[in-house]
Amino acid sequence: MTPVNLSAKLDQFSAHWSPKIVAGYNGNDVMVVKVLGEFNWHSHLDTDDFFLVLKGEIDIEMRDRTVTLGAGEMFVVSKGVEHRPVARQEAHLMIIEPSGTPNTGHPETAVVKDRI
C-alpha cells in the first residue's frame, strides 16, 4: 500500500488510447490513459464507463448528445449506451472499470492493458 502519483505514471508512456493499470480495488482496474483524436463507437453491455479528466478536454459523444469535460470533471456513461470519446488536443484521463473489461466493448478488438 503506497501512494500512486498519477502524473508520474502518465510520464512513463506516450501511446494514445492505451490504458495503463495503476491500481486495483474490489475487482476494478484504476487506469490512466492519454487520448488524442477520435476513439471508435462502442458500448459496454455489462458495466458503466467512468471518465475523469486529469488534463485537457474531451468530448464524450453519444448518439443523442455530446458532453464536454474539462480537467477535474467526470462523467459516467451508463452501460449499454453507445459512445466515443474525442480529444481535439491531447488529454489525460483516469478511467475505472471492472478488471478484464475490453476498452472497445469487444475482446477481439481491445488493447492489452499493461500494469505500470
C-alpha positions in Angstrom: 0.0 0.0 0.0 1.8 3.0 -1.3 0.5 6.3 -2.8 0.2 6.4 -6.6 1.4 9.6 -8.4 -0.8 9.8 -11.5 1.4 12.4 -13.2 4.5 10.2 -12.7 2.6 7.2 -14.2 1.5 9.3 -17.2 5.1 10.3 -17.8 6.0 6.7 -18.3 4.4 6.3 -21.7 3.4 8.3 -24.8 0.9 6.0 -26.7 -2.6 7.2 -27.1 -5.7 5.1 -26.4 -3.7 2.6 -24.5 -4.9 2.5 -20.8 -2.3 1.6 -18.2 -3.4 0.0 -14.9 -2.1 1.9 -11.9 -4.1 0.3 -9.1 -6.9 -2.1 -8.4 -9.8 -2.2 -5.9 -12.7 -4.5 -5.4 -12.2 -6.2 -8.7 -11.9 -2.9 -10.6 -8.9 -1.6 -12.6 -7.9 2.1 -12.0 -6.2 3.3 -15.1 -4.6 6.3 -16.7 -4.7 6.9 -20.4 -3.5 9.6 -22.9 -6.0 10.3 -25.6 -5.9 12.2 -28.9 -8.3 12.2 -31.8 -11.4 10.0 -32.0 -11.9 6.6 -30.4 -14.3 4.1 -32.0 -18.0 4.0 -31.3 -18.7 1.3 -28.7 -20.8 0.3 -25.7 -20.3 -1.9 -22.7 -23.3 -4.2 -22.0 -22.2 -5.2 -18.5 -20.8 -2.1 -17.0 -20.9 1.7 -16.8 -17.9 3.6 -18.2 -16.2 6.1 -15.8 -14.2 9.0 -17.1 -12.3 11.6 -15.0 -10.3 14.3 -17.0 -6.9 15.0 -15.3 -5.6 17.3 -18.0 -7.1 18.9 -21.1 -10.6 18.5 -22.5 -12.6 15.7 -24.1 -16.0 15.2 -25.7 -18.0 12.1 -24.9 -20.2 11.7 -28.0 -23.3 9.7 -27.6 -25.9 9.2 -30.4 -28.3 11.8 -28.9 -25.9 14.3 -27.3 -22.3 15.3 -26.6 -20.9 16.0 -23.1 -17.7 18.2 -22.9 -15.4 17.6 -19.9 -12.5 19.7 -18.7 -9.8 19.0 -16.1 -11.3 18.0 -12.8 -14.6 16.9 -14.3 -16.0 13.4 -14.5 -18.8 11.6 -16.4 -20.3 8.1 -16.2 -21.7 6.6 -19.4 -24.4 4.1 -18.4 -24.0 0.5 -19.5 -25.4 -0.2 -22.9 -25.1 3.4 -24.2 -23.1 3.7 -27.4 -20.4 6.4 -27.1 -17.0 7.5 -28.2 -14.5 9.8 -26.5 -12.9 12.5 -28.7 -9.9 14.7 -27.8 -9.1 17.5 -30.2 -5.8 18.0 -28.3 -4.0 15.5 -26.1 -5.8 14.9 -22.8 -5.1 12.7 -19.8 -7.8 10.7 -18.1 -8.4 8.3 -15.2 -10.8 5.5 -16.0 -12.2 2.9 -13.7 -13.8 -0.4 -14.8 -14.1 -4.0 -13.8 -10.9 -5.9 -14.4 -10.9 -7.5 -17.9 -13.4 -5.1 -19.5 -12.4 -4.6 -23.1 -11.9 -0.9 -23.9 -13.7 -1.3 -27.3 -16.6 -3.3 -25.9 -15.3 -6.4 -27.7 -12.4 -8.6 -26.6 -11.2 -9.3 -30.1 -10.5 -5.5 -30.8 -9.5 -4.4 -27.3 -6.0 -3.3 -26.4 -4.0 -5.2 -23.8 -3.9 -3.2 -20.6 -0.5 -3.2 -19.0 0.2 -2.5 -15.3 2.7 0.2 -14.7 
